[in-house]
Amino acid sequence: MTETIAFLIEKSIVAAGFFVVVLGVVAYATLGERKIAGYFQDRHGPNRAGPWGILQPIADGVKFFAKEDFIPDRADKILFVIAPTFTFMAAGFIMAVIPFGDRLTIFGREVLLQIADINIGILYILAISGLGAYGIVIGGWASNNKYSLMGGIRTSGQLISYEIAMGLAIVALLLDHGTMSLRTIVMQQSGAIWHWSVFTHPIGFMIFLVSAFAEASRMPFDLPEAENELVGGYHTEYSSMKFGLFQFGEYTHMTLASGLIITLYFGGWSIPFVPIPENPGILWGLLTFCAFWAKTLLMMFVFMWVRWTLPRFRYDQLMNLGWKKLIPLGIFNIVLTAGLLLVFQSMGLTN
Amino acid sequence: MDQKRKDPFKKYDLTLMERLYFPAIMKGMGVTLSHFFKKPVTIQYPEQKPEVSHRWRGRHVLKRDEFGRERCVGCQMCELACPADAITIQAGEVPKERRHLHTTERYAITYEIDMLRCIYCGLCEEACPEAAIFLTPYYEFVEDSRDKLIYTKEKLTEKTGGPIFYKD
């Protein structure tokens, strides 16, 4: 009984802690994005609110709350209100299975730095990121605005197309790792730097990366928003904190997509060439936690870098890339991986 | 003549490297990254001020001569030249007790420039036969009402006079 209570307390603290950390990173990702955009364009970016613009996210939050919250007359009120929450929640749920670090021993308890190490982690992520489309589609539909609807429809098309490619990339990865538990996948990538899946699955990584950009509807694939064609896309009619929540959800999605790429392809929390100790102390836990975030922030920088480099795809180009290029490539990658695995196994080499 | 010229509507065939997108994307990423490390070109305005030319056409000034007399004789040439109708002058005869302040017996009783109407073209400067009005590099004049931006003669006339130098 005491064990159960201790477990509950431990998990609550871990979950709350990660939630706060992720929200902090997401809030500052909005500032980071604007800063980085500034530097890419030879500007400074926001630098008026506090030193280096450090209070900008707070100012933005205050602004969002202070704005008039407007619901269009003919909009479906209930769905209209639910949609932004849904987007944010669906993005946030991914957090539950991402391993933010290894274990650490505190007060004689070994604490896993992951909210839930479930054995179907990857399936869970695929399922949840599928849910993310609903928030956007519902938001677009409930607004009773043709541009919003168009943005919503595009989203559904885009997310469904790229989920297949993403799934195929993951299948090849699973063939190699033989497990769906994200923690085990990270463990298998630890040690030498060439154990990282990005080196063993380069094709799969490319497919996954492109799909992740599309899933997070980041720049070359930000058709759901497409400011210049669709006003604002699915969030045209949204104002105040509802709009803020959409934005927040989008950045959460980006942050966690980066975390997922790191977990699957860049060794997650593992530090290259450093073996995992038998009895980890607090220091080891914090180190792995920092390693994870360092890698993730770098990945987020890549997300932003791509955003300020590439222009948006046309819708037919998007579909071409998804269905005619990435999916066949994904299938080829599976066959290739399976073949190579077979050859290696028959030669008596195991991973 | 090659094949492309014969049929102008034929699509340009991309080579394999171009169709892969990837090299081009990498090149583009390189360009943006090189800009990431460049020094921003922004001038942090209220703290830093841009250097403007001494010929910058900003706020007007009404000059005085070496003896501190108003150069303006109220001839209304500037008013006539002004394409935006920003200048309003009421001219009159100089009263006896003010003779020492003016070069001739005609002067501008009121001289108003509506800074909101003014387009800072500098035609008044060109039209002035007495070298009395000039545009200065001063460009920061913000007020909270339109009325305050109608500059009167008192505001426009310089306090002390001197010879006019043509610097360019």
Contacts between the chains, C-beta under 8 A, distances in Angstrom:
chain1	res1	chain2	res2	distance
A	36	B	36	7.5
A	38	B	40	7.1
A	39	B	35	7.6
A	39	B	36	5.0
A	39	B	40	7.0
A	40	B	32	5.2
A	40	B	35	5.6
A	40	B	36	5.3
A	41	B	35	7.1
A	42	B	35	5.8
A	42	B	38	5.6
A	42	B	39	7.7
A	42	B	40	5.2
A	42	B	41	4.9
A	42	B	42	7.7
A	43	B	40	5.3
A	43	B	41	7.6
A	43	B	42	5.2
A	44	B	40	5.0
A	44	B	42	5.1
A	44	B	44	7.4
A	47	B	44	7.9
A	305	B	29	6.4
A	305	B	32	6.5
A	305	B	33	6.9
A	305	B	36	7.8
A	306	B	29	7.2
A	308	B	32	5.8
A	309	B	25	7.5
A	309	B	28	4.9
A	309	B	29	5.2
A	309	B	31	7.5
A	309	B	32	4.4
A	310	B	25	6.6
A	310	B	28	6.7
